[in-house]
Amino acid sequence: MRDFNKLFNEFFKRDPFFNLDFDFFNDDNFEKKTYNSNDGSFSFTMITDKRNYNPNNEINKLKTELAYVIEDQNFERAAEIRDEIKKLEENKNELISLNKELDKCIKSQDFERCIEIRDKIKEIK
């Protein structure tokens, strides 16, 4: 699979959108996660923009992971993911407002308040 990524990146080296190793995607604003099948015959990389928080993105990411852990018959992890999804769906509106407030605090450099909001977000996730 590594050979394919290398060939793909060489082919698209001039286009940062397609190059999976480009520094743009190594920025803290993006999360890069690669999923592999058990036998290594299949792999895909998902890149998520974290700048504009949307709980639906996180829910979709968890649902993708859920499909993989069920396929691997890791039912303990599947139950954990199911609970995470349920908690996110229940707290969706509060998470959106807290993340907006967090962005404002970061811009105003009120870091003490940022820590409080971050802790609230962790608590309800």
C-alpha angles and dihedrals in degrees: 000000000000089000091057092051090049092050092044092051092046091051093049098032093126094053112069091193092066100033106095093198095051114126091237089075093045089065117113088245091072133058118207119197127174122203120202131189117239094254093044094239094117132042137161134180123219119198117196127194108227097185098090105041115220118170089209089067091054091045091051090049090052091048089054090050089046091057090053097047091048089051088051088048091237093148095166091060089042090058090049091051091047089055092047091052092049092049092049092049092050093049099036098119094044091049091052093051093044091051091050089050090048091053090052092050091050091051091049090043093235092151097169089060089045090059092050092050092045089054091050090051092050090048096055097039 
